[in-house]
Amino acid sequence: GLFVRTPSFFDRALRLKKILLDKTGTVTLSKLVLSTDSPLTELTAESREALFQMVARSNHPVSRALLTALPHPPALEETAEVRERAGEGLELRRNHHTYRLGRSRFALTQPAEWEQLPTDSQVVLSCDGKLVARFSLREELCRDARKEVQALHESGYQLHILSGDRREKVEQIAKELAISNAHAELTPEQKCALVEQLDGGAHDT
């Protein structure tokens, strides 16, 4: 799985001391999975149908995870009108009710409820602004991630995770892999600057 472009690679590889890993698609799979304690099976038939009509029309990773986990999904209603608000969530008008799926500040109408809900990996389903259910989602580690990271640790490498994702998610994955250096919420430009900073001109990264 390795293509060597120049023979000098081997000499340079022997000098490596620091290894920087991306998170999504590198140590984790490029998809979300629903946590086992999420109350999907406890929804009423009406709420479950409304949820299905929304997630079946969205390609967002959260929607894909919920759609995959839905038991016995109902039929798709061609007349259902689902609106997707970028960075916020989904909205559906159905049977004189408004359903929303997404961030708590988008789904819930009572500001007091916002602070009671964790924001790092939870998605809220609401009906007319009232909480119906909370779904916890997590990233799934690649099958061999723990084994590979442990082997790198034992070989004496200094490991870092660099990611553009939210700090809570990055720190959770770093904890699962026993990587103490986790850098989150980085733009591509910030990643580039951090690589140069960590390397410090040593060319061992």
Short mmCIF file of the C-alpha atoms (twelve columns), coordinates in Angstrom:
data_MODEL
# 
_entry.id   MODEL 
# 
loop_
_atom_site.group_PDB 
_atom_site.id 
_atom_site.type_symbol 
_atom_site.label_atom_id 
_atom_site.label_alt_id 
_atom_site.label_comp_id 
_atom_site.label_asym_id 
_atom_site.label_seq_id 
_atom_site.Cartn_x 
_atom_site.Cartn_y 
_atom_site.Cartn_z 
_atom_site.pdbx_PDB_model_num 
ATOM 1   C CA . GLY A 1   0.000   0.000  0.000  1 
ATOM 2   C CA . LEU A 2   3.002   2.326  -0.203 1 
ATOM 3   C CA . PHE A 3   4.395   3.846  -3.401 1 
ATOM 4   C CA . VAL A 4   7.965   5.136  -3.045 1 
ATOM 5   C CA . ARG A 5   8.655   7.978  -5.480 1 
ATOM 6   C CA . THR A 6   12.307  8.688  -4.676 1 
ATOM 7   C CA . PRO A 7   15.008  6.448  -3.132 1 
ATOM 8   C CA . SER A 8   15.877  9.166  -0.589 1 
ATOM 9   C CA . PHE A 9   12.544  8.470  1.106  1 
ATOM 10  C CA . PHE A 10  14.056  5.611  3.108  1 
ATOM 11  C CA . ASP A 11  16.848  7.762  4.567  1 
ATOM 12  C CA . ARG A 12  14.337  10.463 5.504  1 
ATOM 13  C CA . ALA A 13  11.908  7.924  6.972  1 
ATOM 14  C CA . LEU A 14  14.584  6.775  9.419  1 
ATOM 15  C CA . ARG A 15  14.759  10.323 10.831 1 
ATOM 16  C CA . LEU A 16  11.024  10.565 11.529 1 
ATOM 17  C CA . LYS A 17  10.043  11.262 15.123 1 
ATOM 18  C CA . LYS A 18  6.623   12.920 14.849 1 
ATOM 19  C CA . ILE A 19  3.566   11.579 13.024 1 
ATOM 20  C CA . LEU A 20  0.520   13.787 12.447 1 
ATOM 21  C CA . LEU A 21  -2.803  12.089 11.780 1 
ATOM 22  C CA . ASP A 22  -6.027  13.458 10.385 1 
ATOM 23  C CA . LYS A 23  -9.169  12.170 12.115 1 
ATOM 24  C CA . THR A 24  -12.091 11.559 9.758  1 
ATOM 25  C CA . GLY A 25  -11.337 8.878  7.215  1 
ATOM 26  C CA . THR A 26  -7.901  8.208  8.713  1 
ATOM 27  C CA . VAL A 27  -8.376  6.874  12.233 1 
ATOM 28  C CA . THR A 28  -12.175 6.947  11.970 1 
ATOM 29  C CA . LEU A 29  -14.559 5.807  9.271  1 
ATOM 30  C CA . SER A 30  -16.082 8.554  7.155  1 
ATOM 31  C CA . LYS A 31  -19.524 8.036  8.619  1 
ATOM 32  C CA . LEU A 32  -21.453 8.443  11.866 1 
ATOM 33  C CA . VAL A 33  -23.226 5.672  13.754 1 
ATOM 34  C CA . LEU A 34  -26.074 5.925  16.222 1 
ATOM 35  C CA . SER A 35  -25.168 5.188  19.839 1 
ATOM 36  C CA . THR A 36  -26.940 2.173  21.264 1 
ATOM 37  C CA . ASP A 37  -28.654 4.187  23.986 1 
ATOM 38  C CA . SER A 38  -30.506 6.449  21.546 1 
ATOM 39  C CA . PRO A 39  -34.327 6.158  21.900 1 
ATOM 40  C CA . LEU A 40  -35.157 5.456  18.255 1 
ATOM 41  C CA . THR A 41  -37.436 2.506  19.040 1 
ATOM 42  C CA . GLU A 42  -39.338 4.526  21.662 1 
ATOM 43  C CA . LEU A 43  -40.712 7.070  19.206 1 
ATOM 44  C CA . THR A 44  -44.421 7.149  18.484 1 
ATOM 45  C CA . ALA A 45  -45.485 6.039  15.005 1 
ATOM 46  C CA . GLU A 46  -46.192 9.657  14.037 1 
ATOM 47  C CA . SER A 47  -42.788 10.911 15.211 1 
ATOM 48  C CA . ARG A 48  -40.990 8.020  13.565 1 
ATOM 49  C CA . GLU A 49  -42.725 8.698  10.239 1 
ATOM 50  C CA . ALA A 50  -41.904 12.405 10.426 1 
ATOM 51  C CA . LEU A 51  -38.284 11.597 11.196 1 
ATOM 52  C CA . PHE A 52  -38.100 9.209  8.246  1 
ATOM 53  C CA . GLN A 53  -39.575 11.737 5.809  1 
ATOM 54  C CA . MET A 54  -36.791 14.168 6.783  1 
ATOM 55  C CA . VAL A 55  -33.723 11.930 6.894  1 
ATOM 56  C CA . ALA A 56  -34.689 10.025 3.728  1 
ATOM 57  C CA . ARG A 57  -34.321 13.278 1.788  1 
ATOM 58  C CA . SER A 58  -30.959 14.357 3.189  1 
ATOM 59  C CA . ASN A 59  -27.419 13.230 2.434  1 
ATOM 60  C CA . HIS A 60  -26.011 14.686 5.671  1 
ATOM 61  C CA . PRO A 61  -24.000 12.100 7.690  1 
ATOM 62  C CA . VAL A 62  -26.397 12.510 10.631 1 
ATOM 63  C CA . SER A 63  -29.390 11.779 8.396  1 
ATOM 64  C CA . ARG A 64  -27.631 8.769  6.865  1 
ATOM 65  C CA . ALA A 65  -26.915 7.347  10.331 1 
ATOM 66  C CA . LEU A 66  -30.517 7.785  11.502 1 
ATOM 67  C CA . LEU A 67  -31.946 6.371  8.284  1 
ATOM 68  C CA . THR A 68  -29.751 3.282  8.564  1 
ATOM 69  C CA . ALA A 69  -30.801 2.737  12.182 1 
ATOM 70  C CA . LEU A 70  -34.558 3.230  11.685 1 
ATOM 71  C CA . PRO A 71  -36.409 -0.058 12.286 1 
ATOM 72  C CA . HIS A 72  -39.022 -0.898 9.628  1 
ATOM 73  C CA . PRO A 73  -38.984 2.500  7.883  1 
ATOM 74  C CA . PRO A 74  -42.360 3.636  6.512  1 
ATOM 75  C CA . ALA A 75  -43.087 4.542  2.906  1 
ATOM 76  C CA . LEU A 76  -41.752 7.749  1.405  1 
ATOM 77  C CA . GLU A 77  -44.459 10.397 1.014  1 
ATOM 78  C CA . GLU A 78  -44.009 12.175 -2.294 1 
ATOM 79  C CA . THR A 79  -45.926 15.248 -1.092 1 
ATOM 80  C CA . ALA A 80  -43.803 15.795 2.038  1 
ATOM 81  C CA . GLU A 81  -41.967 19.113 1.931  1 
ATOM 82  C CA . VAL A 82  -38.664 19.078 3.779  1 
ATOM 83  C CA . ARG A 83  -36.509 22.172 4.107  1 
ATOM 84  C CA . GLU A 84  -32.829 21.892 4.912  1 
ATOM 85  C CA . ARG A 85  -31.184 24.817 6.648  1 
ATOM 86  C CA . ALA A 86  -27.420 24.726 6.250  1 
ATOM 87  C CA . GLY A 87  -25.623 24.286 9.555  1 
ATOM 88  C CA . GLU A 88  -28.892 24.034 11.490 1 
ATOM 89  C CA . GLY A 89  -30.995 21.024 10.472 1 
ATOM 90  C CA . LEU A 90  -34.164 19.852 8.745  1 
ATOM 91  C CA . GLU A 91  -37.771 21.063 8.972  1 
ATOM 92  C CA . LEU A 92  -41.005 19.311 7.975  1 
ATOM 93  C CA . ARG A 93  -44.608 20.499 8.023  1 
ATOM 94  C CA . ARG A 94  -46.851 17.465 8.505  1 
ATOM 95  C CA . ASN A 95  -50.439 17.026 9.793  1 
ATOM 96  C CA . HIS A 96  -50.556 20.634 11.032 1 
ATOM 97  C CA . HIS A 97  -47.343 20.208 13.024 1 
ATOM 98  C CA . THR A 98  -43.801 21.456 12.471 1 
ATOM 99  C CA . TYR A 99  -41.050 18.909 13.024 1 
ATOM 100 C CA . ARG A 100 -37.405 19.861 13.251 1 
ATOM 101 C CA . LEU A 101 -34.250 17.773 13.420 1 
ATOM 102 C CA . GLY A 102 -30.896 19.348 14.194 1 
ATOM 103 C CA . ARG A 103 -29.151 21.574 16.701 1 
ATOM 104 C CA . SER A 104 -31.036 22.336 19.915 1 
ATOM 105 C CA . ARG A 105 -31.069 26.088 19.229 1 
ATOM 106 C CA . PHE A 106 -32.742 25.387 15.891 1 
ATOM 107 C CA . ALA A 107 -35.184 22.691 17.005 1 
ATOM 108 C CA . LEU A 108 -36.345 24.011 20.390 1 
ATOM 109 C CA . THR A 109 -38.239 27.234 21.011 1 
ATOM 110 C CA . GLN A 110 -37.483 27.522 24.731 1 
ATOM 111 C CA . PRO A 111 -34.006 29.003 25.340 1 
ATOM 112 C CA . ALA A 112 -33.946 27.418 28.811 1 
ATOM 113 C CA . GLU A 113 -33.872 23.993 27.184 1 
ATOM 114 C CA . TRP A 114 -30.826 24.793 25.049 1 
ATOM 115 C CA . GLU A 115 -28.369 24.801 27.925 1 
ATOM 116 C CA . GLN A 116 -29.663 21.488 29.295 1 
ATOM 117 C CA . LEU A 117 -28.617 19.556 26.200 1 
ATOM 118 C CA . PRO A 118 -25.049 18.536 25.359 1 
ATOM 119 C CA . THR A 119 -24.054 19.995 22.005 1 
ATOM 120 C CA . ASP A 120 -21.054 17.927 21.003 1 
ATOM 121 C CA . SER A 121 -22.682 14.816 19.531 1 
ATOM 122 C CA . GLN A 122 -26.424 15.158 20.104 1 
ATOM 123 C CA . VAL A 123 -29.171 15.794 17.588 1 
ATOM 124 C CA . VAL A 124 -32.627 16.936 18.667 1 
ATOM 125 C CA . LEU A 125 -36.001 15.965 17.195 1 
ATOM 126 C CA . SER A 126 -38.786 18.388 18.069 1 
ATOM 127 C CA . CYS A 127 -42.469 18.881 17.331 1 
ATOM 128 C CA . ASP A 128 -43.776 22.447 17.411 1 
ATOM 129 C CA . GLY A 129 -40.640 23.504 19.256 1 
ATOM 130 C CA . LYS A 130 -40.942 20.912 22.017 1 
ATOM 131 C CA . LEU A 131 -38.416 18.152 22.614 1 
ATOM 132 C CA . VAL A 132 -39.416 14.727 21.265 1 
ATOM 133 C CA . ALA A 133 -36.106 12.859 21.385 1 
ATOM 134 C CA . ARG A 134 -32.346 13.260 21.554 1 
ATOM 135 C CA . PHE A 135 -30.037 11.084 19.476 1 
ATOM 136 C CA . SER A 136 -26.403 10.508 20.329 1 
ATOM 137 C CA . LEU A 137 -24.087 9.858  17.420 1 
ATOM 138 C CA . ARG A 138 -20.472 8.827  17.406 1 
ATOM 139 C CA . GLU A 139 -17.685 8.254  14.966 1 
ATOM 140 C CA . GLU A 140 -16.576 4.689  14.525 1 
ATOM 141 C CA . LEU A 141 -12.869 3.966  14.722 1 
ATOM 142 C CA . CYS A 142 -11.253 2.135  11.842 1 
ATOM 143 C CA . ARG A 143 -10.931 -1.525 12.710 1 
ATOM 144 C CA . ASP A 144 -7.150  -1.460 13.064 1 
ATOM 145 C CA . ALA A 145 -6.728  2.091  14.404 1 
ATOM 146 C CA . ARG A 146 -6.018  1.154  18.027 1 
ATOM 147 C CA . LYS A 147 -3.530  -1.542 17.039 1 
ATOM 148 C CA . GLU A 148 -1.661  0.719  14.600 1 
ATOM 149 C CA . VAL A 149 -1.502  3.664  17.012 1 
ATOM 150 C CA . GLN A 150 -0.258  1.428  19.817 1 
ATOM 151 C CA . ALA A 151 2.469   0.059  17.531 1 
ATOM 152 C CA . LEU A 152 3.574   3.592  16.640 1 
ATOM 153 C CA . HIS A 153 3.656   4.545  20.336 1 
ATOM 154 C CA . GLU A 154 5.767   1.492  21.139 1 
ATOM 155 C CA . SER A 155 8.160   2.404  18.316 1 
ATOM 156 C CA . GLY A 156 8.812   5.750  20.008 1 
ATOM 157 C CA . TYR A 157 6.951   8.117  17.692 1 
ATOM 158 C CA . GLN A 158 5.274   11.290 18.964 1 
ATOM 159 C CA . LEU A 159 1.678   11.276 17.715 1 
ATOM 160 C CA . HIS A 160 -0.664  14.187 17.049 1 
ATOM 161 C CA . ILE A 161 -4.220  14.414 15.694 1 
ATOM 162 C CA . LEU A 162 -4.988  17.456 13.526 1 
ATOM 163 C CA . SER A 163 -8.650  17.987 12.678 1 
ATOM 164 C CA . GLY A 164 -11.106 20.632 11.603 1 
ATOM 165 C CA . ASP A 165 -13.855 18.993 13.680 1 
ATOM 166 C CA . ARG A 166 -15.275 20.189 17.009 1 
ATOM 167 C CA . ARG A 167 -12.993 19.990 20.036 1 
ATOM 168 C CA . GLU A 168 -15.217 17.601 22.012 1 
ATOM 169 C CA . LYS A 169 -15.278 15.041 19.190 1 
ATOM 170 C CA . VAL A 170 -11.554 15.262 18.495 1 
ATOM 171 C CA . GLU A 171 -10.636 14.918 22.161 1 
ATOM 172 C CA . GLN A 172 -12.926 11.895 22.520 1 
ATOM 173 C CA . ILE A 173 -11.260 10.091 19.611 1 
ATOM 174 C CA . ALA A 174 -7.809  11.046 20.908 1 
ATOM 175 C CA . LYS A 175 -8.744  9.629  24.311 1 
ATOM 176 C CA . GLU A 176 -9.920  6.350  22.765 1 
ATOM 177 C CA . LEU A 177 -6.598  6.045  20.938 1 
ATOM 178 C CA . ALA A 178 -4.474  7.226  23.897 1 
ATOM 179 C CA . ILE A 179 -3.083  10.139 21.857 1 
ATOM 180 C CA . SER A 180 -2.339  13.052 24.169 1 
ATOM 181 C CA . ASN A 181 -1.748  15.685 21.480 1 
ATOM 182 C CA . ALA A 182 -5.117  16.632 19.948 1 
ATOM 183 C CA . HIS A 183 -5.574  19.774 17.835 1 
ATOM 184 C CA . ALA A 184 -9.158  20.644 16.871 1 
ATOM 185 C CA . GLU A 185 -11.230 23.196 14.942 1 
ATOM 186 C CA . LEU A 186 -8.386  23.920 12.509 1 
ATOM 187 C CA . THR A 187 -8.731  25.395 9.040  1 
ATOM 188 C CA . PRO A 188 -6.488  23.933 6.294  1 
ATOM 189 C CA . GLU A 189 -4.248  27.000 6.632  1 
ATOM 190 C CA . GLN A 190 -3.996  26.510 10.406 1 
ATOM 191 C CA . LYS A 191 -3.110  22.855 9.882  1 
ATOM 192 C CA . CYS A 192 -0.303  23.872 7.537  1 
ATOM 193 C CA . ALA A 193 1.044   26.396 10.036 1 
ATOM 194 C CA . LEU A 194 0.860   23.860 12.861 1 
ATOM 195 C CA . VAL A 195 2.769   21.262 10.819 1 
ATOM 196 C CA . GLU A 196 5.589   23.786 10.314 1 
ATOM 197 C CA . GLN A 197 5.496   24.770 13.987 1 
ATOM 198 C CA . LEU A 198 5.634   21.178 15.258 1 
ATOM 199 C CA . ASP A 199 8.417   20.283 12.831 1 
ATOM 200 C CA . GLY A 200 10.447  23.363 13.758 1 
ATOM 201 C CA . GLY A 201 12.760  22.906 10.777 1 
ATOM 202 C CA . ALA A 202 13.928  19.500 11.998 1 
ATOM 203 C CA . HIS A 203 12.367  17.692 9.013  1 
ATOM 204 C CA . ASP A 204 11.449  14.793 11.264 1 
ATOM 205 C CA . THR A 205 7.650   15.079 10.892 1 
# 
